[in-house]
Amino acid sequence: MLLLWRAASIVVTVMTFALVAPLNAERLATRRYNTADGLSGDYVIGIARDSRGFLWFSTRDGVSRFDGVRFVNYGMSRGLPTSTINTVFETRDGRIWVGTNGGGVALFDPHGGTALFTAFPVGDTLTSSRVDVLFQ
């Protein structure tokens, strides 16, 4: 019985290696993006994906939204209170909030005209208005 058990385990081992051996590891396609590709800044602090499939990049030079083809950049001229964005967060109801480095939080309104962000300070100083994490 023991001899039969060993023979069976050897056969299973050999078959496993025979099935796995032809498989080759493949490299996933990757691409590195920077400001030359349209990203708002080369120093990325965070990345978030929203429910519509957009990628949001928090950078030292604003926030960038990526649709898989091109970037749309938002900075202080679009209503952000500071240029450094620490985090991007989507609420359960689909609203996009950003946490800034000294300007509190800002709510994104895609229909807001020229000022697409409404800023809300969370403290009286730059240090107390720094927001690194948002959650619901």
VENGIDA-V110510 format. One record per pair of residues at least 6 apart in sequence whose C-alpha atoms are under 8 Angstrom apart, sorted by the first residue. I is the first residue (numbers start at 1). J is the second residue. Records with the same first field share a line. If there is no record, write none. Layout:
I = J ; J
//
This chain:
33 = 39
34 = 40 ; 41 ; 42
35 = 41 ; 42
37 = 70 ; 71
38 = 70 ; 71 ; 72 ; 73
39 = 64 ; 71 ; 72 ; 73
40 = 59 ; 61 ; 62 ; 63 ; 64 ; 73 ; 74
41 = 59 ; 60 ; 61 ; 62
42 = 59
43 = 59 ; 60
44 = 57 ; 58 ; 59 ; 60
45 = 57 ; 58 ; 59 ; 60 ; 85 ; 86 ; 87
46 = 57 ; 58 ; 59 ; 86 ; 87 ; 88
47 = 55 ; 56 ; 57 ; 58 ; 87 ; 88
48 = 55 ; 56 ; 57 ; 87 ; 88 ; 89
49 = 55 ; 56
50 = 56 ; 89 ; 90 ; 94
51 = 90 ; 94
53 = 67
54 = 65 ; 66 ; 67 ; 68
55 = 65 ; 66 ; 67
56 = 63 ; 64 ; 65 ; 66 ; 88
57 = 63 ; 64 ; 65 ; 66 ; 88
58 = 64 ; 84 ; 85 ; 86 ; 87 ; 88
59 = 84 ; 85 ; 86
60 = 83 ; 84 ; 85
61 = 75 ; 83 ; 84 ; 85
62 = 73 ; 74 ; 75 ; 76 ; 80 ; 82 ; 83 ; 84 ; 85
63 = 73 ; 74 ; 75 ; 85
64 = 71 ; 72 ; 73 ; 74
65 = 71 ; 72 ; 73
66 = 72
74 = 80
75 = 82 ; 83
76 = 82 ; 83
77 = 115
78 = 114 ; 115 ; 116 ; 117
79 = 114 ; 115 ; 116 ; 117 ; 118 ; 119
80 = 106 ; 117 ; 118 ; 119
81 = 100 ; 103 ; 104 ; 106 ; 119
82 = 100 ; 101 ; 102 ; 103
83 = 100
84 = 100 ; 101
85 = 98 ; 99 ; 100 ; 101
86 = 98 ; 99 ; 100 ; 101 ; 131 ; 132 ; 133
87 = 98 ; 99 ; 100 ; 131 ; 132 ; 133 ; 134
88 = 96 ; 97 ; 98 ; 99 ; 134
89 = 96 ; 97 ; 98 ; 134 ; 135
90 = 96 ; 97
91 = 97 ; 135 ; 136
92 = 136
95 = 107 ; 108 ; 109
96 = 107 ; 108 ; 109
97 = 105 ; 106 ; 107 ; 108
98 = 105 ; 106 ; 107 ; 108
99 = 105 ; 106 ; 130 ; 131 ; 132 ; 133 ; 134
100 = 106 ; 129 ; 130 ; 131 ; 132
101 = 126 ; 129 ; 130 ; 131 ; 132
102 = 125 ; 126 ; 127 ; 128 ; 129 ; 130 ; 131
103 = 119 ; 120 ; 121 ; 122 ; 126 ; 129 ; 130
104 = 119 ; 120 ; 121 ; 122 ; 123 ; 129 ; 130 ; 131
105 = 119 ; 120 ; 121 ; 122 ; 131
106 = 117 ; 118 ; 119 ; 120
107 = 117 ; 118 ; 119
108 = 116 ; 117 ; 118
109 = 116 ; 117 ; 118
110 = 116
121 = 129
122 = 128 ; 129
123 = 129
//
